[in-house]
Amino acid sequence: MNPGTVAIVVTDDADIPLWDLYELSVAYTVFGIPQPDLADRWYTVRLCGSRDAPPPEGAPPAPGGSGLMLRAGYGFEDLVDADTVIVPSVPEACITGERPFPAGLIRALRRAYDGGSRMVSLCAGAFALAEAGVLDGRRATAHWQHTAELAQRYPKVRVDDSVLYVDDGDVLTSAGSTAGLDLCLHLVRRDLGARVANQLARRLVVPAHRPGGQAQFISTPVPATDDESLAPVLAWACERLDQPLTVADLARRAAMSPRTFHRRLLETTGTTPLRWLLHQRLTRVRDLLESTTLPVERVAELGGFGTSNNLRHHFVRHVGVSPVEYRRAFPGGGAADAASAAGRRRAA
């Protein structure tokens, strides 16, 4: 399966502040480096920027810039026929409205969206999608430092500042920094399956999957000491997903009361014990459906759902298709995600 062309926008390729390079490099790292041992076909990446002439040699860097010049190999017009368009962070002046977005960029984003491209923003890239009208009437997010400005400037956008990323089908937005990496891995999971995404995450030394609904800001992101880490009990649970597990079981293993364990997990991961456990079970099931020919009844048992009916109920609710339909999309262990393959590009 060919996951298609990914066009990554270089909004200000004359002089890029170093802090704006993170989301750009995240997108390129995930989609622009072939992984032939993980998938037969990988993404084709274009860096798309302005065709304007670069500044004169020796010209001083722009205010707030780094003096780093990045010349994109493609123009904004090359966004239009891409399967996926990704807009990383944009210049601060564009966020505040002190400087307009390049007119060519906004036109190209709108044409790409109208033509059926999957539209993605990382961090403040949401401002460019909003300016193009792509986010009108949609739920979207950005870094929490920018969400108030986004909501004020674009009142038609339903801004949610409490999540890591929002998957609205053909339009996806993320919060800043690491949340952009979460969203990129989520796209790989949609396109190539959970197994490929998990292996890629392992290579990048990041968690295999943080759900988009996880909170942006966590009260205690790093435990004070190793003794306070929940990692051992969570790893213990992941090894026993086929067994009945309750919050009381997890709390007992962590030597905490159920109430304390619930609070600590919520502070650490942004989700509740039951939701965390359900997510791990669904991830295990997706892996088994992609990589084995085990009967669905056996997959349900190994995933901790007990029966195929119970598995189907949760799978349809959270993935969007039945386990059988999902498996059909992965002949031989690799193909498009059933929930998104049918609508990758809308009719123009």
ZAKE-710389 format. One record per residue (C-alpha): residue number from 1; residue in three letters; chain; z, y, x. Coordinates in steps of 0.1 Angstrom, whole numbers, plus 2048, in hexadecimal, padded with zeros to 3 digits. Example, Ala and Ser with C-alpha at 12.3 -4.5 7.8 and 13.67 -1.06 7.14 Angstrom:
# residues 2
NODE|1|Ala|A|84E|7D3|87B;
NODE|2|Ser|A|847|7F5|889;
This chain:
# residues 348
NODE|1|Met|A|800|800|800;
NODE|2|Asn|A|7F7|822|80D;
NODE|3|Pro|A|813|83B|805;
NODE|4|Gly|A|7FA|858|808;
NODE|5|Thr|A|7F8|87A|818;
NODE|6|Val|A|817|890|81D;
NODE|7|Ala|A|811|8B5|822;
NODE|8|Ile|A|82E|8C7|832;
NODE|9|Val|A|82E|8ED|82E;
NODE|10|Val|A|834|903|84C;
NODE|11|Thr|A|83D|923|83A;
NODE|12|Asp|A|842|93A|858;
NODE|13|Asp|A|82F|92B|875;
NODE|14|Ala|A|82E|94B|889;
NODE|15|Asp|A|853|94B|894;
NODE|16|Ile|A|86A|931|885;
NODE|17|Pro|A|890|935|886;
NODE|18|Leu|A|89F|916|895;
NODE|19|Trp|A|8B5|90F|877;
NODE|20|Asp|A|895|90C|861;
NODE|21|Leu|A|887|8F1|877;
NODE|22|Tyr|A|8A0|8D7|86C;
NODE|23|Glu|A|891|8CF|84A;
NODE|24|Leu|A|86E|8D1|859;
NODE|25|Ser|A|877|8B8|874;
NODE|26|Val|A|889|8A1|85B;
NODE|27|Ala|A|869|89F|845;
NODE|28|Tyr|A|853|898|863;
NODE|29|Thr|A|86B|87E|872;
NODE|30|Val|A|86C|86A|852;
NODE|31|Phe|A|847|86D|848;
NODE|32|Gly|A|834|876|868;
NODE|33|Ile|A|83F|85A|87F;
NODE|34|Pro|A|82D|839|877;
NODE|35|Gln|A|843|81A|872;
NODE|36|Pro|A|82A|7FE|875;
NODE|37|Asp|A|845|7E3|876;
NODE|38|Leu|A|854|7F0|855;
NODE|39|Ala|A|834|7F5|841;
NODE|40|Asp|A|80F|7ED|846;
NODE|41|Arg|A|805|810|83C;
NODE|42|Trp|A|81A|830|843;
NODE|43|Tyr|A|816|853|837;
NODE|44|Thr|A|7FB|86B|844;
NODE|45|Val|A|80B|88C|84C;
NODE|46|Arg|A|7FD|8B0|84C;
NODE|47|Leu|A|80F|8CE|858;
NODE|48|Cys|A|801|8EA|843;
NODE|49|Gly|A|806|90F|84C;
NODE|50|Ser|A|7F5|931|84B;
NODE|51|Arg|A|7D3|935|85A;
NODE|52|Asp|A|7DC|958|865;
NODE|53|Ala|A|7D8|960|88A;
NODE|54|Pro|A|7F7|95A|89F;
NODE|55|Pro|A|80A|978|8AD;
NODE|56|Pro|A|7FE|987|8CE;
NODE|57|Glu|A|809|975|8ED;
NODE|58|Gly|A|82A|983|8FA;
NODE|59|Ala|A|833|993|8D8;
NODE|60|Pro|A|858|993|8D2;
NODE|61|Pro|A|867|97A|8B9;
NODE|62|Ala|A|86B|985|895;
NODE|63|Pro|A|88F|990|88A;
NODE|64|Gly|A|8A3|971|886;
NODE|65|Gly|A|889|95C|896;
NODE|66|Ser|A|88B|945|8B4;
NODE|67|Gly|A|86B|94D|8C6;
NODE|68|Leu|A|85F|92A|8BF;
NODE|69|Met|A|83B|92A|8B3;
NODE|70|Leu|A|82E|90D|89F;
NODE|71|Arg|A|809|90C|895;
NODE|72|Ala|A|801|8F5|878;
NODE|73|Gly|A|7E2|8E0|87B;
NODE|74|Tyr|A|7D9|8E5|856;
NODE|75|Gly|A|7D8|903|83F;
NODE|76|Phe|A|7E9|908|81E;
NODE|77|Glu|A|7C9|8FE|80C;
NODE|78|Asp|A|7CE|8DB|81A;
NODE|79|Leu|A|7ED|8D6|804;
NODE|80|Val|A|7D8|8D4|7E5;
NODE|81|Asp|A|7CC|8B0|7E8;
NODE|82|Ala|A|7EB|8A1|7F8;
NODE|83|Asp|A|7FE|885|7E6;
NODE|84|Thr|A|81F|895|7EF;
NODE|85|Val|A|826|8B9|7F8;
NODE|86|Ile|A|847|8C1|809;
NODE|87|Val|A|854|8E5|80D;
NODE|88|Pro|A|871|8E7|827;
NODE|89|Ser|A|887|905|82B;
NODE|90|Val|A|876|927|827;
NODE|91|Pro|A|87E|948|839;
NODE|92|Glu|A|89D|95B|82E;
NODE|93|Ala|A|889|979|824;
NODE|94|Cys|A|875|964|80B;
NODE|95|Ile|A|895|957|7FC;
NODE|96|Thr|A|8A3|97A|7F6;
NODE|97|Gly|A|881|988|7EB;
NODE|98|Glu|A|87F|9A1|808;
NODE|99|Arg|A|85F|991|812;
NODE|100|Pro|A|846|980|7FB;
NODE|101|Phe|A|83A|95D|800;
NODE|102|Pro|A|817|95A|80E;
NODE|103|Ala|A|800|95C|7F0;
NODE|104|Gly|A|7EB|940|7FD;
NODE|105|Leu|A|809|929|7FE;
NODE|106|Ile|A|813|930|7DA;
NODE|107|Arg|A|7F0|92B|7CE;
NODE|108|Ala|A|7ED|90A|7E1;
NODE|109|Leu|A|80E|8FD|7D4;
NODE|110|Arg|A|804|904|7B0;
NODE|111|Arg|A|7E2|8F4|7B4;
NODE|112|Ala|A|7F2|8D5|7C5;
NODE|113|Tyr|A|80B|8D2|7A8;
NODE|114|Asp|A|7F0|8D6|78D;
NODE|115|Gly|A|7DB|8BC|79F;
NODE|116|Gly|A|7F7|8A2|79E;
NODE|117|Ser|A|807|8A4|7C1;
NODE|118|Arg|A|82C|89A|7C3;
NODE|119|Met|A|83F|8BA|7CB;
NODE|120|Val|A|85E|8BA|7E2;
NODE|121|Ser|A|874|8D5|7EF;
NODE|122|Leu|A|88F|8D2|80A;
NODE|123|Cys|A|8AB|8EC|809;
NODE|124|Ala|A|89D|90F|803;
NODE|125|Gly|A|87A|902|7FF;
NODE|126|Ala|A|883|902|7DA;
NODE|127|Phe|A|87C|927|7DA;
NODE|128|Ala|A|858|921|7E2;
NODE|129|Leu|A|854|907|7C7;
NODE|130|Ala|A|865|91E|7AE;
NODE|131|Glu|A|84F|93B|7B8;
NODE|132|Ala|A|831|925|7B0;
NODE|133|Gly|A|83F|91D|78E;
NODE|134|Val|A|843|8F8|797;
NODE|135|Leu|A|868|8F8|78E;
NODE|136|Asp|A|865|90A|76D;
NODE|137|Gly|A|879|8F7|753;
NODE|138|Arg|A|884|8DD|76C;
NODE|139|Arg|A|8A6|8D4|77B;
NODE|140|Ala|A|8A6|8DB|7A0;
NODE|141|Thr|A|8BE|8E1|7BD;
NODE|142|Ala|A|8C0|8F2|7DF;
NODE|143|His|A|8DC|8F8|7F8;
NODE|144|Trp|A|8FA|904|7E6;
NODE|145|Gln|A|8F9|925|7F9;
NODE|146|His|A|8D7|92D|7E9;
NODE|147|Thr|A|8DB|91F|7C6;
NODE|148|Ala|A|8E9|93F|7B7;
NODE|149|Glu|A|8CC|953|7C5;
NODE|150|Leu|A|8B3|938|7B9;
NODE|151|Ala|A|8C1|939|796;
NODE|152|Gln|A|8C1|95F|795;
NODE|153|Arg|A|89E|964|7A2;
NODE|154|Tyr|A|88F|947|78D;
NODE|155|Pro|A|8A1|945|76C;
NODE|156|Lys|A|888|92B|75F;
NODE|157|Val|A|896|912|778;
NODE|158|Arg|A|8B4|8FC|76E;
NODE|159|Val|A|8C7|8FF|78F;
NODE|160|Asp|A|8E1|8E4|797;
NODE|161|Asp|A|8F6|8EC|7B5;
NODE|162|Ser|A|90C|8CD|7B3;
NODE|163|Val|A|8F4|8B2|7BF;
NODE|164|Leu|A|8E3|8A7|7E0;
NODE|165|Tyr|A|8C1|8A4|7D0;
NODE|166|Val|A|8AF|8A3|7AF;
NODE|167|Asp|A|893|88A|7A8;
NODE|168|Asp|A|880|897|78A;
NODE|169|Gly|A|863|87F|78E;
NODE|170|Asp|A|846|892|79D;
NODE|171|Val|A|85C|8AF|7A8;
NODE|172|Leu|A|87A|8A9|7BF;
NODE|173|Thr|A|892|8C2|7CF;
NODE|174|Ser|A|8AF|8BF|7E8;
NODE|175|Ala|A|8CC|8D2|7F5;
NODE|176|Gly|A|8CD|8DB|81A;
NODE|177|Ser|A|8CF|8CA|83B;
NODE|178|Thr|A|8D7|8A5|838;
NODE|179|Ala|A|8D0|8A5|813;
NODE|180|Gly|A|8AC|8AA|81C;
NODE|181|Leu|A|8AD|88A|830;
NODE|182|Asp|A|8BC|878|812;
NODE|183|Leu|A|8A0|884|7FC;
NODE|184|Cys|A|885|87A|816;
NODE|185|Leu|A|894|857|818;
NODE|186|His|A|895|856|7F2;
NODE|187|Leu|A|870|85D|7F1;
NODE|188|Val|A|869|840|80A;
NODE|189|Arg|A|87E|82A|7F3;
NODE|190|Arg|A|869|834|7D5;
NODE|191|Asp|A|849|82E|7E8;
NODE|192|Leu|A|84F|810|7FE;
NODE|193|Gly|A|86F|801|7F1;
NODE|194|Ala|A|894|7FF|7F9;
NODE|195|Arg|A|890|7E7|816;
NODE|196|Val|A|878|7FE|829;
NODE|197|Ala|A|88E|81C|822;
NODE|198|Asn|A|8AE|80B|82D;
NODE|199|Gln|A|89E|800|84D;
NODE|200|Leu|A|891|822|854;
NODE|201|Ala|A|8B3|831|84D;
NODE|202|Arg|A|8C3|819|865;
NODE|203|Arg|A|8AB|825|880;
NODE|204|Leu|A|8B4|849|878;
NODE|205|Val|A|8D9|83F|87A;
NODE|206|Val|A|8E1|84D|857;
NODE|207|Pro|A|8EE|83E|837;
NODE|208|Ala|A|8D4|829|826;
NODE|209|His|A|8D7|83B|805;
NODE|210|Arg|A|8EC|857|7F7;
NODE|211|Pro|A|8E5|85C|7D2;
NODE|212|Gly|A|8D6|87D|7C8;
NODE|213|Gly|A|8F3|883|7B0;
NODE|214|Gln|A|90D|884|7CC;
NODE|215|Ala|A|91F|8A5|7D0;
NODE|216|Gln|A|912|8BE|7E9;
NODE|217|Phe|A|934|8C9|7F5;
NODE|218|Ile|A|94F|8AF|7FC;
NODE|219|Ser|A|973|8B8|800;
NODE|220|Thr|A|979|8A2|81E;
NODE|221|Pro|A|957|899|82D;
NODE|222|Val|A|967|889|84C;
NODE|223|Pro|A|988|876|84B;
NODE|224|Ala|A|9A3|884|861;
NODE|225|Thr|A|9A8|864|874;
NODE|226|Asp|A|996|842|876;
NODE|227|Asp|A|9B4|833|864;
NODE|228|Glu|A|9AB|847|845;
NODE|229|Ser|A|987|83D|844;
NODE|230|Leu|A|97B|829|825;
NODE|231|Ala|A|95E|81A|839;
NODE|232|Pro|A|96F|7F8|83F;
NODE|233|Val|A|977|7F2|81A;
NODE|234|Leu|A|955|7FE|80F;
NODE|235|Ala|A|945|7E6|829;
NODE|236|Trp|A|95B|7CA|81C;
NODE|237|Ala|A|950|7D1|7F8;
NODE|238|Cys|A|92B|7D1|802;
NODE|239|Glu|A|92F|7AE|810;
NODE|240|Arg|A|93D|7A2|7EF;
NODE|241|Leu|A|926|7B2|7D5;
NODE|242|Asp|A|920|790|7C6;
NODE|243|Gln|A|945|78D|7BD;
NODE|244|Pro|A|959|79E|7A2;
NODE|245|Leu|A|967|7BE|7B1;
NODE|246|Thr|A|97D|7D8|7A0;
NODE|247|Val|A|98B|7F9|7AA;
NODE|248|Ala|A|9AC|7E8|7AE;
NODE|249|Asp|A|99D|7CF|7C6;
NODE|250|Leu|A|98E|7EB|7DC;
NODE|251|Ala|A|9AF|7FF|7DA;
NODE|252|Arg|A|9C3|7E1|7E4;
NODE|253|Arg|A|9AC|7DA|802;
NODE|254|Ala|A|9B0|7FF|80C;
NODE|255|Ala|A|9D6|7FD|808;
NODE|256|Met|A|9D5|818|7EE;
NODE|257|Ser|A|9DD|81C|7CA;
NODE|258|Pro|A|9BE|81C|7B3;
NODE|259|Arg|A|9C4|841|7AB;
NODE|260|Thr|A|9C5|84A|7D0;
NODE|261|Phe|A|9A7|835|7D8;
NODE|262|His|A|993|845|7BC;
NODE|263|Arg|A|99C|867|7C8;
NODE|264|Arg|A|995|85F|7ED;
NODE|265|Leu|A|973|850|7E6;
NODE|266|Leu|A|969|86D|7D0;
NODE|267|Glu|A|973|886|7EB;
NODE|268|Thr|A|961|872|806;
NODE|269|Thr|A|940|868|7F4;
NODE|270|Gly|A|93F|87E|7D5;
NODE|271|Thr|A|93E|860|7BE;
NODE|272|Thr|A|956|84A|7AC;
NODE|273|Pro|A|95F|826|7B6;
NODE|274|Leu|A|94C|817|798;
NODE|275|Arg|A|92D|82C|79E;
NODE|276|Trp|A|92E|824|7C3;
NODE|277|Leu|A|931|7FF|7BB;
NODE|278|Leu|A|914|800|7A2;
NODE|279|His|A|8FE|812|7BB;
NODE|280|Gln|A|905|7F8|7D6;
NODE|281|Arg|A|8FD|7DC|7BD;
NODE|282|Leu|A|8DC|7EC|7B3;
NODE|283|Thr|A|8D2|7F1|7D7;
NODE|284|Arg|A|8D9|7CC|7DE;
NODE|285|Val|A|8C5|7C2|7C0;
NODE|286|Arg|A|8A7|7D7|7C9;
NODE|287|Asp|A|8A7|7C8|7EC;
NODE|288|Leu|A|8A8|7A5|7DE;
NODE|289|Leu|A|88C|7AC|7C5;
NODE|290|Glu|A|876|7BB|7E0;
NODE|291|Ser|A|87C|7A1|7FB;
NODE|292|Thr|A|882|780|7E9;
NODE|293|Thr|A|874|76A|7CD;
NODE|294|Leu|A|896|761|7C0;
NODE|295|Pro|A|897|75F|79A;
NODE|296|Val|A|8A4|77E|789;
NODE|297|Glu|A|8C2|76A|77C;
NODE|298|Arg|A|8CC|762|7A1;
NODE|299|Val|A|8C5|786|7AC;
NODE|300|Ala|A|8DD|792|790;
NODE|301|Glu|A|8F8|77A|79D;
NODE|302|Leu|A|8F4|784|7C1;
NODE|303|Gly|A|8F5|7A9|7B8;
NODE|304|Gly|A|915|7A5|7A4;
NODE|305|Phe|A|906|7AB|782;
NODE|306|Gly|A|90D|788|775;
NODE|307|Thr|A|8F1|784|75D;
NODE|308|Ser|A|8CC|78E|75C;
NODE|309|Asn|A|8D2|7A1|73C;
NODE|310|Asn|A|8EE|7B6|74C;
NODE|311|Leu|A|8D9|7BC|76A;
NODE|312|Arg|A|8BB|7C7|755;
NODE|313|His|A|8D1|7E0|741;
NODE|314|His|A|8DD|7F2|761;
NODE|315|Phe|A|8BC|7EF|773;
NODE|316|Val|A|8A7|7FF|758;
NODE|317|Arg|A|8C1|81A|753;
NODE|318|His|A|8C3|824|778;
NODE|319|Val|A|8A1|81A|786;
NODE|320|Gly|A|88B|81F|768;
NODE|321|Val|A|87A|7FD|766;
NODE|322|Ser|A|885|7D9|761;
NODE|323|Pro|A|88D|7C2|77F;
NODE|324|Val|A|86D|7AE|777;
NODE|325|Glu|A|857|7CD|776;
NODE|326|Tyr|A|867|7DA|796;
NODE|327|Arg|A|860|7B9|7A8;
NODE|328|Arg|A|83B|7BA|79D;
NODE|329|Ala|A|837|7DA|7B1;
NODE|330|Phe|A|841|7C8|7D1;
NODE|331|Pro|A|82A|7AB|7D7;
NODE|332|Gly|A|831|79D|7F9;
NODE|333|Gly|A|84E|7B5|7FE;
NODE|334|Gly|A|83D|7D7|7FF;
NODE|335|Ala|A|82C|7ED|7E6;
NODE|336|Ala|A|831|80C|7D1;
NODE|337|Asp|A|851|810|7BD;
NODE|338|Ala|A|849|806|799;
NODE|339|Ala|A|85B|824|78B;
NODE|340|Ser|A|843|83C|79C;
NODE|341|Ala|A|824|82A|7A5;
NODE|342|Ala|A|813|830|784;
NODE|343|Gly|A|816|855|785;
NODE|344|Arg|A|813|85F|7AA;
NODE|345|Arg|A|7F8|878|7A1;
NODE|346|Arg|A|7F4|886|77E;
NODE|347|Ala|A|7D2|88C|770;
NODE|348|Ala|A|7C6|8AF|779;
